[in-house]
């Protein structure tokens, strides 16, 4: 009986530790501040991820044409700010 109670207590402690580790892990897609500019002619798609529980940063990820990969863009750069303003203006006009 004592071993069953000890096992139950140990299992609860392990579960609490695992849950605590999950919430502290940041799953940001971008490492570092990102680039300040990307040539629009090379851009296929731009995705904006707001800050949330998994990452406290706003992230802007640009997918480049011809399979050239993805780049993170600094959300505080003039390029990103201008792009966001234009996208909002275009969306509100529709």
PyMOL Python script that loads the backbone (N, CA, C, O; Angstrom):
from pymol import cmd

cmd.read_pdbstr("""\
ATOM      1  N   UNK A   1       0.824  -1.192   0.000  1.00  0.00           N
ATOM      2  CA  UNK A   1       0.000   0.000   0.000  1.00  0.00           C
ATOM      3  C   UNK A   1       0.869   1.258   0.000  1.00  0.00           C
ATOM      4  O   UNK A   1       0.584   2.227  -0.704  1.00  0.00           O
ATOM      5  N   UNK A   2       1.954   1.223   0.818  1.00  0.00           N
ATOM      6  CA  UNK A   2       2.842   2.377   0.878  1.00  0.00           C
ATOM      7  C   UNK A   2       3.526   2.606  -0.465  1.00  0.00           C
ATOM      8  O   UNK A   2       3.713   3.749  -0.883  1.00  0.00           O
ATOM      9  N   UNK A   3       3.895   1.528  -1.139  1.00  0.00           N
ATOM     10  CA  UNK A   3       4.572   1.684  -2.423  1.00  0.00           C
ATOM     11  C   UNK A   3       3.628   2.266  -3.478  1.00  0.00           C
ATOM     12  O   UNK A   3       4.065   3.031  -4.337  1.00  0.00           O
ATOM     13  N   UNK A   4       2.354   1.917  -3.424  1.00  0.00           N
ATOM     14  CA  UNK A   4       1.377   2.462  -4.367  1.00  0.00           C
ATOM     15  C   UNK A   4       1.181   3.966  -4.132  1.00  0.00           C
ATOM     16  O   UNK A   4       1.080   4.737  -5.086  1.00  0.00           O
ATOM     17  N   UNK A   5       1.129   4.375  -2.870  1.00  0.00           N
ATOM     18  CA  UNK A   5       0.983   5.799  -2.546  1.00  0.00           C
ATOM     19  C   UNK A   5       2.236   6.563  -2.955  1.00  0.00           C
ATOM     20  O   UNK A   5       2.138   7.670  -3.484  1.00  0.00           O
ATOM     21  N   UNK A   6       3.404   5.990  -2.719  1.00  0.00           N
ATOM     22  CA  UNK A   6       4.656   6.637  -3.102  1.00  0.00           C
ATOM     23  C   UNK A   6       4.735   6.773  -4.619  1.00  0.00           C
ATOM     24  O   UNK A   6       5.184   7.799  -5.129  1.00  0.00           O
ATOM     25  N   UNK A   7       4.302   5.746  -5.338  1.00  0.00           N
ATOM     26  CA  UNK A   7       4.300   5.788  -6.791  1.00  0.00           C
ATOM     27  C   UNK A   7       3.369   6.874  -7.298  1.00  0.00           C
ATOM     28  O   UNK A   7       3.705   7.597  -8.236  1.00  0.00           O
ATOM     29  N   UNK A   8       2.204   6.993  -6.684  1.00  0.00           N
ATOM     30  CA  UNK A   8       1.228   8.002  -7.084  1.00  0.00           C
ATOM     31  C   UNK A   8       1.777   9.411  -6.874  1.00  0.00           C
ATOM     32  O   UNK A   8       1.629  10.273  -7.741  1.00  0.00           O
ATOM     33  N   UNK A   9       2.408   9.642  -5.729  1.00  0.00           N
ATOM     34  CA  UNK A   9       3.006  10.951  -5.443  1.00  0.00           C
ATOM     35  C   UNK A   9       4.117  11.250  -6.444  1.00  0.00           C
ATOM     36  O   UNK A   9       4.197  12.358  -6.973  1.00  0.00           O
ATOM     37  N   UNK A  10       4.975  10.259  -6.704  1.00  0.00           N
ATOM     38  CA  UNK A  10       6.067  10.434  -7.662  1.00  0.00           C
ATOM     39  C   UNK A  10       5.535  10.730  -9.066  1.00  0.00           C
ATOM     40  O   UNK A  10       6.075  11.584  -9.769  1.00  0.00           O
ATOM     41  N   UNK A  11       4.477  10.024  -9.470  1.00  0.00           N
ATOM     42  CA  UNK A  11       3.883  10.258 -10.788  1.00  0.00           C
ATOM     43  C   UNK A  11       3.317  11.671 -10.896  1.00  0.00           C
ATOM     44  O   UNK A  11       3.457  12.316 -11.935  1.00  0.00           O
ATOM     45  N   UNK A  12       2.690  12.149  -9.847  1.00  0.00           N
ATOM     46  CA  UNK A  12       2.138  13.515  -9.850  1.00  0.00           C
ATOM     47  C   UNK A  12       3.251  14.546  -9.964  1.00  0.00           C
ATOM     48  O   UNK A  12       3.119  15.524 -10.700  1.00  0.00           O
ATOM     49  N   UNK A  13       4.339  14.337  -9.244  1.00  0.00           N
ATOM     50  CA  UNK A  13       5.465  15.267  -9.314  1.00  0.00           C
ATOM     51  C   UNK A  13       6.089  15.298 -10.710  1.00  0.00           C
ATOM     52  O   UNK A  13       6.445  16.362 -11.217  1.00  0.00           O
ATOM     53  N   UNK A  14       6.214  14.140 -11.313  1.00  0.00           N
ATOM     54  CA  UNK A  14       6.764  14.079 -12.671  1.00  0.00           C
ATOM     55  C   UNK A  14       5.849  14.805 -13.645  1.00  0.00           C
ATOM     56  O   UNK A  14       6.335  15.557 -14.489  1.00  0.00           O
ATOM     57  N   UNK A  15       4.551  14.605 -13.554  1.00  0.00           N
ATOM     58  CA  UNK A  15       3.595  15.268 -14.452  1.00  0.00           C
ATOM     59  C   UNK A  15       3.648  16.783 -14.287  1.00  0.00           C
ATOM     60  O   UNK A  15       3.605  17.514 -15.277  1.00  0.00           O
ATOM     61  N   UNK A  16       3.742  17.258 -13.057  1.00  0.00           N
ATOM     62  CA  UNK A  16       3.816  18.700 -12.820  1.00  0.00           C
ATOM     63  C   UNK A  16       5.099  19.263 -13.420  1.00  0.00           C
ATOM     64  O   UNK A  16       5.082  20.354 -13.990  1.00  0.00           O
ATOM     65  N   UNK A  17       6.196  18.548 -13.304  1.00  0.00           N
ATOM     66  CA  UNK A  17       7.467  19.006 -13.851  1.00  0.00           C
ATOM     67  C   UNK A  17       7.421  19.053 -15.372  1.00  0.00           C
ATOM     68  O   UNK A  17       7.911  20.012 -15.970  1.00  0.00           O
ATOM     69  N   UNK A  18       6.846  18.044 -16.006  1.00  0.00           N
ATOM     70  CA  UNK A  18       6.740  18.012 -17.466  1.00  0.00           C
ATOM     71  C   UNK A  18       5.855  19.146 -17.961  1.00  0.00           C
ATOM     72  O   UNK A  18       6.199  19.801 -18.945  1.00  0.00           O
ATOM     73  N   UNK A  19       4.722  19.398 -17.306  1.00  0.00           N
ATOM     74  CA  UNK A  19       3.835  20.481 -17.716  1.00  0.00           C
ATOM     75  C   UNK A  19       4.510  21.831 -17.543  1.00  0.00           C
ATOM     76  O   UNK A  19       4.326  22.715 -18.379  1.00  0.00           O
ATOM     77  N   UNK A  20       5.285  22.014 -16.483  1.00  0.00           N
ATOM     78  CA  UNK A  20       6.006  23.269 -16.267  1.00  0.00           C
ATOM     79  C   UNK A  20       7.039  23.508 -17.345  1.00  0.00           C
ATOM     80  O   UNK A  20       7.247  24.652 -17.749  1.00  0.00           O
ATOM     81  N   UNK A  21       7.693  22.464 -17.822  1.00  0.00           N
ATOM     82  CA  UNK A  21       8.688  22.606 -18.875  1.00  0.00           C
ATOM     83  C   UNK A  21       8.034  22.965 -20.200  1.00  0.00           C
ATOM     84  O   UNK A  21       8.606  23.732 -20.974  1.00  0.00           O
ATOM     85  N   UNK A  22       6.870  22.440 -20.476  1.00  0.00           N
ATOM     86  CA  UNK A  22       6.190  22.735 -21.737  1.00  0.00           C
ATOM     87  C   UNK A  22       5.824  24.200 -21.839  1.00  0.00           C
ATOM     88  O   UNK A  22       5.965  24.794 -22.908  1.00  0.00           O
ATOM     89  N   UNK A  23       5.362  24.795 -20.765  1.00  0.00           N
ATOM     90  CA  UNK A  23       4.929  26.181 -20.833  1.00  0.00           C
ATOM     91  C   UNK A  23       6.106  27.140 -20.916  1.00  0.00           C
ATOM     92  O   UNK A  23       5.943  28.260 -21.401  1.00  0.00           O
ATOM     93  N   UNK A  24       7.292  26.733 -20.456  1.00  0.00           N
ATOM     94  CA  UNK A  24       8.427  27.640 -20.484  1.00  0.00           C
ATOM     95  C   UNK A  24       9.196  27.579 -21.799  1.00  0.00           C
ATOM     96  O   UNK A  24      10.075  28.410 -22.029  1.00  0.00           O
ATOM     97  N   UNK A  25       8.891  26.618 -22.669  1.00  0.00           N
ATOM     98  CA  UNK A  25       9.584  26.482 -23.935  1.00  0.00           C
ATOM     99  C   UNK A  25       9.008  27.490 -24.916  1.00  0.00           C
ATOM    100  O   UNK A  25       7.799  27.526 -25.146  1.00  0.00           O
ATOM    101  N   UNK A  26       9.884  28.313 -25.497  1.00  0.00           N
ATOM    102  CA  UNK A  26       9.440  29.282 -26.496  1.00  0.00           C
ATOM    103  C   UNK A  26       9.623  28.650 -27.869  1.00  0.00           C
ATOM    104  O   UNK A  26      10.680  28.097 -28.172  1.00  0.00           O
ATOM    105  N   UNK A  27       8.617  28.734 -28.671  1.00  0.00           N
ATOM    106  CA  UNK A  27       8.662  28.128 -29.993  1.00  0.00           C
ATOM    107  C   UNK A  27       8.583  29.201 -31.064  1.00  0.00           C
ATOM    108  O   UNK A  27       7.709  29.168 -31.930  1.00  0.00           O
ATOM    109  N   UNK A  28       9.495  30.141 -30.997  1.00  0.00           N
ATOM    110  CA  UNK A  28       9.545  31.179 -32.011  1.00  0.00           C
ATOM    111  C   UNK A  28      10.103  30.595 -33.304  1.00  0.00           C
ATOM    112  O   UNK A  28      11.002  29.755 -33.280  1.00  0.00           O
ATOM    113  N   UNK A  29       9.570  31.041 -34.412  1.00  0.00           N
ATOM    114  CA  UNK A  29      10.037  30.573 -35.704  1.00  0.00           C
ATOM    115  C   UNK A  29      11.320  31.278 -36.132  1.00  0.00           C
ATOM    116  O   UNK A  29      12.143  30.698 -36.840  1.00  0.00           O
ATOM    117  N   UNK A  30      11.490  32.519 -35.706  1.00  0.00           N
ATOM    118  CA  UNK A  30      12.663  33.310 -36.073  1.00  0.00           C
ATOM    119  C   UNK A  30      13.648  33.351 -34.904  1.00  0.00           C
ATOM    120  O   UNK A  30      13.264  33.533 -33.749  1.00  0.00           O
ATOM    121  N   UNK A  31      14.903  33.181 -35.231  1.00  0.00           N
ATOM    122  CA  UNK A  31      15.964  33.322 -34.241  1.00  0.00           C
ATOM    123  C   UNK A  31      16.673  34.644 -34.516  1.00  0.00           C
ATOM    124  O   UNK A  31      17.202  34.843 -35.609  1.00  0.00           O
ATOM    125  N   UNK A  32      16.690  35.524 -33.569  1.00  0.00           N
ATOM    126  CA  UNK A  32      17.308  36.828 -33.773  1.00  0.00           C
ATOM    127  C   UNK A  32      16.314  37.830 -34.332  1.00  0.00           C
ATOM    128  O   UNK A  32      15.139  37.513 -34.514  1.00  0.00           O
ATOM    129  N   UNK A  33      16.788  39.044 -34.605  1.00  0.00           N
ATOM    130  CA  UNK A  33      15.881  40.112 -35.031  1.00  0.00           C
ATOM    131  C   UNK A  33      15.379  39.990 -36.464  1.00  0.00           C
ATOM    132  O   UNK A  33      14.311  40.518 -36.772  1.00  0.00           O
ATOM    133  N   UNK A  34      16.100  39.321 -37.346  1.00  0.00           N
ATOM    134  CA  UNK A  34      15.677  39.188 -38.741  1.00  0.00           C
ATOM    135  C   UNK A  34      16.286  40.264 -39.613  1.00  0.00           C
ATOM    136  O   UNK A  34      16.979  41.157 -39.125  1.00  0.00           O
ATOM    137  N   UNK A  35      16.026  40.176 -40.898  1.00  0.00           N
ATOM    138  CA  UNK A  35      16.570  41.125 -41.863  1.00  0.00           C
ATOM    139  C   UNK A  35      15.739  42.399 -41.868  1.00  0.00           C
ATOM    140  O   UNK A  35      14.553  42.390 -41.538  1.00  0.00           O
ATOM    141  N   UNK A  36      16.386  43.492 -42.249  1.00  0.00           N
ATOM    142  CA  UNK A  36      15.680  44.768 -42.293  1.00  0.00           C
ATOM    143  C   UNK A  36      14.966  44.995 -43.620  1.00  0.00           C
ATOM    144  O   UNK A  36      14.061  45.826 -43.702  1.00  0.00           O
ATOM    145  N   UNK A  37      15.368  44.260 -44.668  1.00  0.00           N
ATOM    146  CA  UNK A  37      14.756  44.488 -45.979  1.00  0.00           C
ATOM    147  C   UNK A  37      14.864  43.242 -46.843  1.00  0.00           C
ATOM    148  O   UNK A  37      15.827  42.481 -46.740  1.00  0.00           O
ATOM    149  N   UNK A  38      13.878  43.045 -47.686  1.00  0.00           N
ATOM    150  CA  UNK A  38      13.872  41.981 -48.691  1.00  0.00           C
ATOM    151  C   UNK A  38      13.332  42.607 -49.968  1.00  0.00           C
ATOM    152  O   UNK A  38      12.356  43.356 -49.926  1.00  0.00           O
ATOM    153  N   UNK A  39      13.962  42.305 -51.113  1.00  0.00           N
ATOM    154  CA  UNK A  39      13.478  42.845 -52.385  1.00  0.00           C
ATOM    155  C   UNK A  39      12.121  42.236 -52.716  1.00  0.00           C
ATOM    156  O   UNK A  39      11.983  41.014 -52.768  1.00  0.00           O
ATOM    157  N   UNK A  40      11.127  43.080 -52.938  1.00  0.00           N
ATOM    158  CA  UNK A  40       9.762  42.611 -53.186  1.00  0.00           C
ATOM    159  C   UNK A  40       9.652  41.752 -54.442  1.00  0.00           C
ATOM    160  O   UNK A  40       8.752  40.917 -54.536  1.00  0.00           O
ATOM    161  N   UNK A  41      10.552  41.942 -55.411  1.00  0.00           N
ATOM    162  CA  UNK A  41      10.521  41.139 -56.626  1.00  0.00           C
ATOM    163  C   UNK A  41      10.829  39.670 -56.324  1.00  0.00           C
ATOM    164  O   UNK A  41      10.441  38.789 -57.091  1.00  0.00           O
ATOM    165  N   UNK A  42      11.518  39.399 -55.221  1.00  0.00           N
ATOM    166  CA  UNK A  42      11.895  38.031 -54.854  1.00  0.00           C
ATOM    167  C   UNK A  42      10.864  37.372 -53.939  1.00  0.00           C
ATOM    168  O   UNK A  42      10.974  36.182 -53.643  1.00  0.00           O
ATOM    169  N   UNK A  43       9.856  38.136 -53.487  1.00  0.00           N
ATOM    170  CA  UNK A  43       8.914  37.640 -52.485  1.00  0.00           C
ATOM    171  C   UNK A  43       7.750  36.913 -53.141  1.00  0.00           C
ATOM    172  O   UNK A  43       7.112  37.430 -54.058  1.00  0.00           O
ATOM    173  N   UNK A  44       7.484  35.704 -52.652  1.00  0.00           N
ATOM    174  CA  UNK A  44       6.312  34.950 -53.080  1.00  0.00           C
ATOM    175  C   UNK A  44       5.164  35.127 -52.099  1.00  0.00           C
ATOM    176  O   UNK A  44       4.012  35.282 -52.504  1.00  0.00           O
ATOM    177  N   UNK A  45       5.484  35.103 -50.787  1.00  0.00           N
ATOM    178  CA  UNK A  45       4.444  35.172 -49.766  1.00  0.00           C
ATOM    179  C   UNK A  45       5.026  35.800 -48.504  1.00  0.00           C
ATOM    180  O   UNK A  45       6.191  35.581 -48.171  1.00  0.00           O
ATOM    181  N   UNK A  46       4.205  36.583 -47.805  1.00  0.00           N
ATOM    182  CA  UNK A  46       4.595  37.163 -46.516  1.00  0.00           C
ATOM    183  C   UNK A  46       3.562  36.738 -45.486  1.00  0.00           C
ATOM    184  O   UNK A  46       2.359  36.887 -45.697  1.00  0.00           O
ATOM    185  N   UNK A  47       4.052  36.202 -44.357  1.00  0.00           N
ATOM    186  CA  UNK A  47       3.173  35.779 -43.273  1.00  0.00           C
ATOM    187  C   UNK A  47       3.543  36.553 -42.016  1.00  0.00           C
ATOM    188  O   UNK A  47       4.719  36.687 -41.678  1.00  0.00           O
ATOM    189  N   UNK A  48       2.534  37.055 -41.334  1.00  0.00           N
ATOM    190  CA  UNK A  48       2.747  37.790 -40.086  1.00  0.00           C
ATOM    191  C   UNK A  48       2.120  36.984 -38.956  1.00  0.00           C
ATOM    192  O   UNK A  48       0.931  36.667 -38.984  1.00  0.00           O
ATOM    193  N   UNK A  49       2.935  36.661 -37.968  1.00  0.00           N
ATOM    194  CA  UNK A  49       2.482  35.920 -36.795  1.00  0.00           C
ATOM    195  C   UNK A  49       2.510  36.854 -35.595  1.00  0.00           C
ATOM    196  O   UNK A  49       3.583  37.316 -35.207  1.00  0.00           O
ATOM    197  N   UNK A  50       1.366  37.143 -35.000  1.00  0.00           N
ATOM    198  CA  UNK A  50       1.352  38.026 -33.821  1.00  0.00           C
ATOM    199  C   UNK A  50       1.964  37.331 -32.609  1.00  0.00           C
ATOM    200  O   UNK A  50       2.098  36.107 -32.579  1.00  0.00           O
ATOM    201  N   UNK A  51       2.326  38.119 -31.627  1.00  0.00           N
ATOM    202  CA  UNK A  51       2.840  37.555 -30.376  1.00  0.00           C
ATOM    203  C   UNK A  51       1.746  36.721 -29.729  1.00  0.00           C
ATOM    204  O   UNK A  51       0.563  37.047 -29.830  1.00  0.00           O
ATOM    205  N   UNK A  52       2.142  35.657 -29.073  1.00  0.00           N
ATOM    206  CA  UNK A  52       1.170  34.773 -28.444  1.00  0.00           C
ATOM    207  C   UNK A  52       1.807  33.974 -27.334  1.00  0.00           C
ATOM    208  O   UNK A  52       2.925  34.275 -26.918  1.00  0.00           O
ATOM    209  N   UNK A  53       1.118  32.962 -26.848  1.00  0.00           N
ATOM    210  CA  UNK A  53       1.644  32.182 -25.728  1.00  0.00           C
ATOM    211  C   UNK A  53       2.876  31.359 -26.086  1.00  0.00           C
ATOM    212  O   UNK A  53       3.687  31.070 -25.206  1.00  0.00           O
ATOM    213  N   UNK A  54       3.041  30.972 -27.346  1.00  0.00           N
ATOM    214  CA  UNK A  54       4.201  30.165 -27.709  1.00  0.00           C
ATOM    215  C   UNK A  54       5.425  31.010 -28.055  1.00  0.00           C
ATOM    216  O   UNK A  54       6.551  30.518 -27.980  1.00  0.00           O
ATOM    217  N   UNK A  55       5.224  32.268 -28.430  1.00  0.00           N
ATOM    218  CA  UNK A  55       6.338  33.170 -28.745  1.00  0.00           C
ATOM    219  C   UNK A  55       5.897  34.591 -28.434  1.00  0.00           C
ATOM    220  O   UNK A  55       4.846  35.035 -28.895  1.00  0.00           O
ATOM    221  N   UNK A  56       6.687  35.292 -27.665  1.00  0.00           N
ATOM    222  CA  UNK A  56       6.302  36.643 -27.240  1.00  0.00           C
ATOM    223  C   UNK A  56       6.631  37.717 -28.271  1.00  0.00           C
ATOM    224  O   UNK A  56       6.378  38.897 -28.028  1.00  0.00           O
ATOM    225  N   UNK A  57       7.189  37.333 -29.414  1.00  0.00           N
ATOM    226  CA  UNK A  57       7.581  38.289 -30.446  1.00  0.00           C
ATOM    227  C   UNK A  57       6.616  38.254 -31.626  1.00  0.00           C
ATOM    228  O   UNK A  57       6.051  37.208 -31.946  1.00  0.00           O
ATOM    229  N   UNK A  58       6.434  39.405 -32.268  1.00  0.00           N
ATOM    230  CA  UNK A  58       5.746  39.441 -33.556  1.00  0.00           C
ATOM    231  C   UNK A  58       6.764  38.941 -34.571  1.00  0.00           C
ATOM    232  O   UNK A  58       7.909  39.394 -34.583  1.00  0.00           O
ATOM    233  N   UNK A  59       6.344  38.000 -35.429  1.00  0.00           N
ATOM    234  CA  UNK A  59       7.266  37.443 -36.409  1.00  0.00           C
ATOM    235  C   UNK A  59       6.723  37.645 -37.813  1.00  0.00           C
ATOM    236  O   UNK A  59       5.540  37.427 -38.074  1.00  0.00           O
ATOM    237  N   UNK A  60       7.607  38.066 -38.714  1.00  0.00           N
ATOM    238  CA  UNK A  60       7.251  38.233 -40.119  1.00  0.00           C
ATOM    239  C   UNK A  60       8.170  37.318 -40.913  1.00  0.00           C
ATOM    240  O   UNK A  60       9.392  37.467 -40.885  1.00  0.00           O
ATOM    241  N   UNK A  61       7.565  36.364 -41.627  1.00  0.00           N
ATOM    242  CA  UNK A  61       8.340  35.395 -42.391  1.00  0.00           C
ATOM    243  C   UNK A  61       8.014  35.565 -43.865  1.00  0.00           C
ATOM    244  O   UNK A  61       6.850  35.538 -44.265  1.00  0.00           O
ATOM    245  N   UNK A  62       9.052  35.739 -44.662  1.00  0.00           N
ATOM    246  CA  UNK A  62       8.927  35.940 -46.099  1.00  0.00           C
ATOM    247  C   UNK A  62       9.360  34.662 -46.799  1.00  0.00           C
ATOM    248  O   UNK A  62      10.456  34.156 -46.556  1.00  0.00           O
ATOM    249  N   UNK A  63       8.497  34.138 -47.671  1.00  0.00           N
ATOM    250  CA  UNK A  63       8.856  32.995 -48.511  1.00  0.00           C
ATOM    251  C   UNK A  63       9.302  33.552 -49.855  1.00  0.00           C
ATOM    252  O   UNK A  63       8.581  34.322 -50.490  1.00  0.00           O
ATOM    253  N   UNK A  64      10.498  33.155 -50.280  1.00  0.00           N
ATOM    254  CA  UNK A  64      11.069  33.677 -51.514  1.00  0.00           C
ATOM    255  C   UNK A  64      10.670  32.818 -52.708  1.00  0.00           C
ATOM    256  O   UNK A  64      10.376  31.631 -52.567  1.00  0.00           O
ATOM    257  N   UNK A  65      10.666  33.434 -53.880  1.00  0.00           N
ATOM    258  CA  UNK A  65      10.298  32.741 -55.122  1.00  0.00           C
ATOM    259  C   UNK A  65      11.363  31.714 -55.503  1.00  0.00           C
ATOM    260  O   UNK A  65      12.488  31.745 -55.004  1.00  0.00           O
ATOM    261  N   UNK A  66      10.981  30.817 -56.388  1.00  0.00           N
ATOM    262  CA  UNK A  66      11.870  29.798 -56.953  1.00  0.00           C
ATOM    263  C   UNK A  66      12.501  28.902 -55.895  1.00  0.00           C
ATOM    264  O   UNK A  66      13.627  28.436 -56.070  1.00  0.00           O
ATOM    265  N   UNK A  67      11.793  28.658 -54.808  1.00  0.00           N
ATOM    266  CA  UNK A  67      12.295  27.751 -53.785  1.00  0.00           C
ATOM    267  C   UNK A  67      13.556  28.224 -53.097  1.00  0.00           C
ATOM    268  O   UNK A  67      14.354  27.408 -52.635  1.00  0.00           O
ATOM    269  N   UNK A  68      13.750  29.536 -53.020  1.00  0.00           N
ATOM    270  CA  UNK A  68      14.963  30.090 -52.424  1.00  0.00           C
ATOM    271  C   UNK A  68      14.903  30.129 -50.904  1.00  0.00           C
ATOM    272  O   UNK A  68      15.820  30.653 -50.272  1.00  0.00           O
ATOM    273  N   UNK A  69      13.852  29.592 -50.304  1.00  0.00           N
ATOM    274  CA  UNK A  69      13.780  29.503 -48.848  1.00  0.00           C
ATOM    275  C   UNK A  69      12.920  30.572 -48.210  1.00  0.00           C
ATOM    276  O   UNK A  69      12.120  31.243 -48.862  1.00  0.00           O
ATOM    277  N   UNK A  70      13.113  30.704 -46.918  1.00  0.00           N
ATOM    278  CA  UNK A  70      12.357  31.680 -46.132  1.00  0.00           C
ATOM    279  C   UNK A  70      13.320  32.562 -45.367  1.00  0.00           C
ATOM    280  O   UNK A  70      14.416  32.139 -44.999  1.00  0.00           O
ATOM    281  N   UNK A  71      12.897  33.799 -45.130  1.00  0.00           N
ATOM    282  CA  UNK A  71      13.686  34.764 -44.364  1.00  0.00           C
ATOM    283  C   UNK A  71      12.794  35.391 -43.306  1.00  0.00           C
ATOM    284  O   UNK A  71      11.606  35.619 -43.534  1.00  0.00           O
ATOM    285  N   UNK A  72      13.366  35.662 -42.172  1.00  0.00           N
ATOM    286  CA  UNK A  72      12.665  36.407 -41.138  1.00  0.00           C
ATOM    287  C   UNK A  72      12.977  37.883 -41.328  1.00  0.00           C
ATOM    288  O   UNK A  72      14.117  38.264 -41.593  1.00  0.00           O
ATOM    289  N   UNK A  73      11.947  38.704 -41.189  1.00  0.00           N
ATOM    290  CA  UNK A  73      12.099  40.149 -41.362  1.00  0.00           C
ATOM    291  C   UNK A  73      11.882  40.811 -40.011  1.00  0.00           C
ATOM    292  O   UNK A  73      10.978  40.442 -39.261  1.00  0.00           O
ATOM    293  N   UNK A  74      12.710  41.781 -39.717  1.00  0.00           N
ATOM    294  CA  UNK A  74      12.594  42.540 -38.472  1.00  0.00           C
ATOM    295  C   UNK A  74      11.289  43.333 -38.502  1.00  0.00           C
ATOM    296  O   UNK A  74      11.131  44.211 -39.350  1.00  0.00           O
ATOM    297  N   UNK A  75      10.344  43.045 -37.591  1.00  0.00           N
ATOM    298  CA  UNK A  75       9.052  43.747 -37.610  1.00  0.00           C
ATOM    299  C   UNK A  75       9.165  45.239 -37.303  1.00  0.00           C
ATOM    300  O   UNK A  75       8.225  45.992 -37.554  1.00  0.00           O
ATOM    301  N   UNK A  76      10.286  45.665 -36.773  1.00  0.00           N
ATOM    302  CA  UNK A  76      10.479  47.084 -36.445  1.00  0.00           C
ATOM    303  C   UNK A  76      11.150  47.849 -37.577  1.00  0.00           C
ATOM    304  O   UNK A  76      11.320  49.063 -37.471  1.00  0.00           O
ATOM    305  N   UNK A  77      11.536  47.174 -38.657  1.00  0.00           N
ATOM    306  CA  UNK A  77      12.214  47.837 -39.769  1.00  0.00           C
ATOM    307  C   UNK A  77      11.220  48.675 -40.569  1.00  0.00           C
ATOM    308  O   UNK A  77      10.013  48.434 -40.526  1.00  0.00           O
ATOM    309  N   UNK A  78      11.740  49.659 -41.297  1.00  0.00           N
ATOM    310  CA  UNK A  78      10.883  50.503 -42.131  1.00  0.00           C
ATOM    311  C   UNK A  78      10.204  49.675 -43.220  1.00  0.00           C
ATOM    312  O   UNK A  78       9.044  49.913 -43.555  1.00  0.00           O
ATOM    313  N   UNK A  79      10.926  48.708 -43.766  1.00  0.00           N
ATOM    314  CA  UNK A  79      10.354  47.833 -44.795  1.00  0.00           C
ATOM    315  C   UNK A  79       9.102  47.142 -44.273  1.00  0.00           C
ATOM    316  O   UNK A  79       8.058  47.164 -44.925  1.00  0.00           O
ATOM    317  N   UNK A  80       9.205  46.535 -43.110  1.00  0.00           N
ATOM    318  CA  UNK A  80       8.067  45.803 -42.539  1.00  0.00           C
ATOM    319  C   UNK A  80       6.924  46.749 -42.186  1.00  0.00           C
ATOM    320  O   UNK A  80       5.763  46.441 -42.455  1.00  0.00           O
ATOM    321  N   UNK A  81       7.234  47.878 -41.594  1.00  0.00           N
ATOM    322  CA  UNK A  81       6.200  48.836 -41.215  1.00  0.00           C
ATOM    323  C   UNK A  81       5.453  49.348 -42.445  1.00  0.00           C
ATOM    324  O   UNK A  81       4.227  49.452 -42.427  1.00  0.00           O
ATOM    325  N   UNK A  82       6.188  49.669 -43.515  1.00  0.00           N
ATOM    326  CA  UNK A  82       5.542  50.149 -44.740  1.00  0.00           C
ATOM    327  C   UNK A  82       4.681  49.057 -45.372  1.00  0.00           C
ATOM    328  O   UNK A  82       3.580  49.335 -45.848  1.00  0.00           O
ATOM    329  N   UNK A  83       5.174  47.823 -45.379  1.00  0.00           N
ATOM    330  CA  UNK A  83       4.407  46.724 -45.956  1.00  0.00           C
ATOM    331  C   UNK A  83       3.103  46.512 -45.187  1.00  0.00           C
ATOM    332  O   UNK A  83       2.046  46.323 -45.789  1.00  0.00           O
ATOM    333  N   UNK A  84       3.180  46.545 -43.871  1.00  0.00           N
ATOM    334  CA  UNK A  84       1.986  46.346 -43.042  1.00  0.00           C
ATOM    335  C   UNK A  84       0.978  47.472 -43.274  1.00  0.00           C
ATOM    336  O   UNK A  84      -0.221  47.217 -43.385  1.00  0.00           O
ATOM    337  N   UNK A  85       1.458  48.710 -43.345  1.00  0.00           N
ATOM    338  CA  UNK A  85       0.558  49.843 -43.606  1.00  0.00           C
ATOM    339  C   UNK A  85      -0.147  49.684 -44.949  1.00  0.00           C
ATOM    340  O   UNK A  85      -1.352  49.917 -45.052  1.00  0.00           O
ATOM    341  N   UNK A  86       0.608  49.285 -45.985  1.00  0.00           N
ATOM    342  CA  UNK A  86       0.013  49.112 -47.316  1.00  0.00           C
ATOM    343  C   UNK A  86      -1.011  47.969 -47.312  1.00  0.00           C
ATOM    344  O   UNK A  86      -2.068  48.075 -47.934  1.00  0.00           O
ATOM    345  N   UNK A  87      -0.694  46.894 -46.619  1.00  0.00           N
ATOM    346  CA  UNK A  87      -1.617  45.760 -46.561  1.00  0.00           C
ATOM    347  C   UNK A  87      -2.906  46.145 -45.844  1.00  0.00           C
ATOM    348  O   UNK A  87      -3.991  45.754 -46.274  1.00  0.00           O
ATOM    349  N   UNK A  88      -2.803  46.894 -44.772  1.00  0.00           N
ATOM    350  CA  UNK A  88      -4.002  47.341 -44.040  1.00  0.00           C
ATOM    351  C   UNK A  88      -4.819  48.278 -44.909  1.00  0.00           C
ATOM    352  O   UNK A  88      -6.044  48.171 -44.961  1.00  0.00           O
ATOM    353  N   UNK A  89      -4.157  49.187 -45.583  1.00  0.00           N
ATOM    354  CA  UNK A  89      -4.849  50.144 -46.468  1.00  0.00           C
ATOM    355  C   UNK A  89      -5.555  49.403 -47.605  1.00  0.00           C
ATOM    356  O   UNK A  89      -6.696  49.719 -47.940  1.00  0.00           O
ATOM    357  N   UNK A  90      -4.877  48.421 -48.197  1.00  0.00           N
ATOM    358  CA  UNK A  90      -5.458  47.647 -49.289  1.00  0.00           C
ATOM    359  C   UNK A  90      -6.662  46.834 -48.800  1.00  0.00           C
ATOM    360  O   UNK A  90      -7.680  46.749 -49.487  1.00  0.00           O
ATOM    361  N   UNK A  91      -6.542  46.244 -47.623  1.00  0.00           N
ATOM    362  CA  UNK A  91      -7.629  45.428 -47.090  1.00  0.00           C
ATOM    363  C   UNK A  91      -8.836  46.292 -46.731  1.00  0.00           C
ATOM    364  O   UNK A  91      -9.975  45.875 -46.944  1.00  0.00           O
ATOM    365  N   UNK A  92      -8.606  47.479 -46.194  1.00  0.00           N
ATOM    366  CA  UNK A  92      -9.729  48.346 -45.810  1.00  0.00           C
ATOM    367  C   UNK A  92     -10.434  48.925 -47.032  1.00  0.00           C
ATOM    368  O   UNK A  92     -11.607  49.289 -46.952  1.00  0.00           O
ATOM    369  N   UNK A  93      -9.729  49.015 -48.167  1.00  0.00           N
ATOM    370  CA  UNK A  93     -10.330  49.529 -49.387  1.00  0.00           C
ATOM    371  C   UNK A  93     -11.253  48.504 -50.032  1.00  0.00           C
ATOM    372  O   UNK A  93     -12.127  48.868 -50.819  1.00  0.00           O
ATOM    373  N   UNK A  94     -11.066  47.221 -49.706  1.00  0.00           N
ATOM    374  CA  UNK A  94     -11.873  46.164 -50.342  1.00  0.00           C
ATOM    375  C   UNK A  94     -13.216  46.034 -49.749  1.00  0.00           C
ATOM    376  O   UNK A  94     -14.001  45.190 -50.180  1.00  0.00           O
TER     377      UNK A  94
END
""", "prot")
cmd.dss("prot")
cmd.show_as("cartoon", "prot")
cmd.util.cbc("prot")
cmd.orient("prot")
